[in-house]
Amino acid sequence: MQFKPYAQGLTVAISLAVLAGCSSTGGTQDGSMDGMSGTGAGGSGSASSQGMESGQGTSGSEMGDRNAIPAERTIYFAFDRDTIRPEFESVLEAHAQYLKNHPNTDVVLEGHADERGTREYNLGLGERRAQAVEQYLSVEGVSSSQVEIVSYGEERPAVRGHDEESYAQNRRVVFSY
């Protein structure tokens, strides 16, 4: 049988191809390959900033407008609460003004929680916090088409630790442009 050696070779080649296709290529926990884990939609690993770095489709005025984004991009919450604290209203008003003045700009509101509570509860709490910020922006006149909500719950802490100070910094909503 002359075909037997060819069949064995073909079987080995196919097996190697399948194995190579299934192998891991590394990457990060959030699926990105650039090592910029947790950058969110507006991080340096996003497509929009990559386009800016390569000079695709950006004019000087558009790049200058990116500097107009309010510097403070994090709103903090009380334990187990999703209500906006009065000290952060000025931050929300600045973001609302920016978004109204830039109707083609989108923002992702990333809701977070501290590690206390179940994973499911914290995902829901992060979502409720982001929805509270979205509602505030909507009342201020921001189009709902500009806003997207993502909840990370306890999965992406800003600070690792098991004390109240760490927990307080993890109860937040982050504006990600």
C-alpha positions in Angstrom: 0.0 0.0 0.0 1.6 3.2 -1.2 -1.0 5.5 0.3 -0.4 4.5 3.9 2.8 6.6 4.4 1.0 9.6 2.8 -2.0 9.1 5.1 0.2 9.0 8.2 2.0 12.2 7.1 -1.2 13.9 6.4 -2.7 12.9 9.8 0.4 14.2 11.6 0.3 17.5 9.6 -3.4 18.0 10.4 -2.9 17.2 14.0 -0.1 19.8 14.2 -2.2 22.4 12.5 -5.1 21.9 14.9 -2.7 22.0 17.9 -1.2 25.3 16.6 -4.6 26.8 16.1 -5.6 26.0 19.7 -2.5 27.2 21.4 -2.6 30.3 23.6 -0.9 33.4 22.4 -0.7 35.1 25.8 -2.4 38.4 26.1 -4.0 39.8 29.2 -7.0 39.0 31.3 -9.2 41.4 29.5 -8.3 39.9 26.1 -6.0 42.7 24.9 -2.7 41.8 23.4 -0.8 45.0 24.2 -0.3 44.6 27.9 -2.5 47.6 28.6 -5.0 45.7 30.7 -7.9 47.7 32.0 -7.4 50.7 29.7 -11.1 50.8 28.9 -12.6 52.4 25.8 -10.5 55.6 26.0 -7.1 54.1 27.0 -4.0 54.2 24.9 -4.9 50.8 23.5 -8.2 51.9 21.9 -8.8 52.1 18.2 -9.5 55.9 18.5 -6.2 56.7 20.0 -4.3 54.4 17.7 -5.9 56.3 14.8 -4.6 59.6 16.3 -1.1 58.2 16.8 -0.9 57.1 13.2 -2.4 60.4 12.0 -5.5 58.8 10.4 -8.5 61.1 10.1 -7.6 63.7 12.7 -7.1 67.4 12.3 -5.2 69.6 14.6 -8.4 71.1 16.1 -9.8 67.6 16.8 -6.6 66.7 18.7 -6.8 70.0 20.6 -10.4 69.2 21.6 -9.2 66.0 23.3 -7.5 68.3 25.8 -10.8 69.9 26.7 -12.1 66.7 28.3 -12.5 67.3 32.0 -9.4 66.2 33.9 -11.4 64.6 36.8 -12.9 61.4 35.4 -13.9 59.4 38.5 -17.0 59.8 40.7 -16.9 58.0 44.1 -19.9 56.5 46.0 -20.8 55.6 49.6 -20.9 52.0 50.7 -23.7 50.0 49.0 -25.1 53.2 47.5 -25.7 54.4 43.9 -26.7 58.0 44.7 -24.6 60.9 43.4 -22.7 62.7 46.2 -23.0 66.5 46.1 -19.3 67.0 46.0 -19.2 65.4 42.6 -22.0 67.3 40.9 -19.5 69.9 39.5 -17.5 67.1 37.9 -20.6 65.7 36.3 -21.7 69.1 35.1 -18.2 69.6 33.5 -18.6 66.3 31.6 -22.2 67.1 30.6 -21.0 70.4 29.2 -18.2 68.8 27.3 -20.5 66.1 25.8 -23.1 68.7 24.8 -20.4 70.8 23.1 -19.0 67.7 21.4 -22.0 65.7 20.1 -19.8 63.3 18.1 -17.9 62.3 21.2 -19.0 59.1 23.0 -18.2 58.1 26.6 -18.3 54.7 28.4 -19.3 54.9 32.0 -17.5 52.1 33.9 -19.3 51.2 37.1 -17.2 49.6 39.9 -17.8 48.2 43.4 -15.5 47.1 46.3 -15.0 43.4 47.0 -17.7 43.1 49.7 -20.8 41.3 48.5 -21.2 38.6 45.9 -19.9 38.9 42.4 -23.4 39.2 40.9 -24.5 41.8 43.5 -21.4 43.9 42.8 -22.0 43.7 39.0 -25.5 45.0 39.6 -24.3 47.7 41.9 -21.7 48.9 39.4 -24.4 49.0 36.8 -26.7 51.0 39.0 -24.0 53.5 39.8 -23.2 54.0 36.1 -27.0 54.4 35.4 -27.2 57.1 38.1 -24.4 59.0 36.3 -26.1 58.4 32.9 -29.4 59.7 34.3 -27.6 62.9 35.7 -26.0 63.5 32.3 -29.4 63.0 30.5 -31.1 65.5 32.8 -28.3 67.9 31.9 -29.1 67.5 28.2 -26.6 64.9 27.1 -27.8 62.6 24.3 -28.3 59.0 25.4 -26.7 57.9 22.1 -23.4 59.3 23.4 -23.3 57.2 26.6 -22.6 53.5 27.0 -22.6 51.7 30.4 -20.3 48.9 31.5 -20.2 47.3 34.9 -17.1 45.6 36.1 -18.4 45.1 39.7 -15.4 44.1 41.9 -13.4 42.7 39.0 -11.1 45.7 38.3 -10.2 47.4 41.6 -8.4 50.7 41.5 -6.6 49.8 44.7 -5.8 46.4 46.1 -6.4 46.1 49.8 -8.9 45.0 52.5 -9.4 48.2 54.4 -12.0 51.0 54.3 -9.6 53.3 52.4 -9.1 50.8 49.6 -12.8 50.0 49.5 -13.7 53.7 49.2 -11.4 54.1 46.2 -13.0 51.1 44.5 -16.6 52.3 44.7 -16.6 54.4 41.6 -17.7 55.3 38.1 -15.0 56.2 35.6 -15.6 58.3 32.5 -13.7 56.6 29.6 -13.5 58.6 26.4 
